[in-house]
Amino acid sequence: MAFIRAVAIAAALVAFAAPHALATGSRIDRHDRPEKAEEAAAEKVWHYAKGAEMVGPLSTAELIAAAKAGEIKADTQVHHPDAGWRAASAVPELAGLVS
């Protein structure tokens, strides 16, 4: 019974949010809205592994600065909550900066 109620609530939320998003031409995900792109880039959500320690949280600008300073190499593990841990060379923001 609780599952059915949860599904009904979720369906109601989608039914409420989706038409508004379509009518305004906006998207529901805040990272997809152009007016929030700058704000999302300033969020301190990045981490990277340095030996046995984890450095962060860092903004995208701080992460890029660390890569330019040589602190992050191509094989350095970098973490973002939306993508998990991966090599810096696989991160689009860093791909041209690390070797």
N, C-alpha and C positions, 0 to 999 in steps of 0.2 A: 504494500500500500504506500509506503514512504517513497519507494522508487517511482511509482506512477505520479505521485505528487511532485517529486523533484523534476520529472520529465515535463510535466505540465507547466511548472514554473519556468523552466528553461525555455520552453516553446513560447510562452507569453513574453519573456524578455526579448527573444529574437524577433517575434512579431512586432514588438514595440520599437526596437532599435533599427531594424533593417529598413522599414519604409522611410524613417526619418533620414537615414544615411543616404538612401537613394534619392529622396526628394531634395536634399541639400547638395548632392553631388559629393558628399564627404564619405570617408570610410570610417569604420568603427575602430580600427586599430590606430592608436595615437601615433605610432611610429610612421604611419603612412600619410599623415597629414602634413603638407608642406609647411604650414605655420608652426608646427611643433618640431621640425627637423633640427633646427638650431638648438632648441631646448634639449632634445634627445641626445645630441652630440656632446652637450655639456655635462650630462649625467655621468657620475663616477661609477661605472659598472664593470670596467675592464680590470683584469688581474693577469699577471704573468709569473711564471716560475723562474726563480733565480737560485740555482743550486737546490737546497732543500727547503727554501722559504718561498712564500708567495708574496709578491709585491702588488699593492693596490689597496683600495680601489682607485682607479684612474679614469679620467675623462678620455675621450677619443683623442683630443689634442695632446694630452699628457702622454698617452700611449705612443702616438706618432713621434713626439719629441724624444721619448726614450729610445725608439728605433733609430732615429736620426743620430742620437748620441752614441749608438753602438751597443747599448745595453740589451737590446733585443736582436737576436740573430734569426735566421730562417728557420732553424729547428727549435727555437724557444717555444715552449708551450704557453699559449695565450688563452684566457677564458673570458667569455661573454655569456651572460645568463641565457640569451636566446640561441646560442650556438654551441655552448659547452667548451671543453678544452680541445685545442687543435694547434698545429704548428703555425707559427707566425706567417710563414710563406703562404698559408691557405686563407689568411685573413685579407680581404680585399683592401682594407685601409692601409695595410702594411706591405702588401705584395711587392711593390716597386721599391721599397725602402730597405728591405732586409736581404742579406746574402749569406 
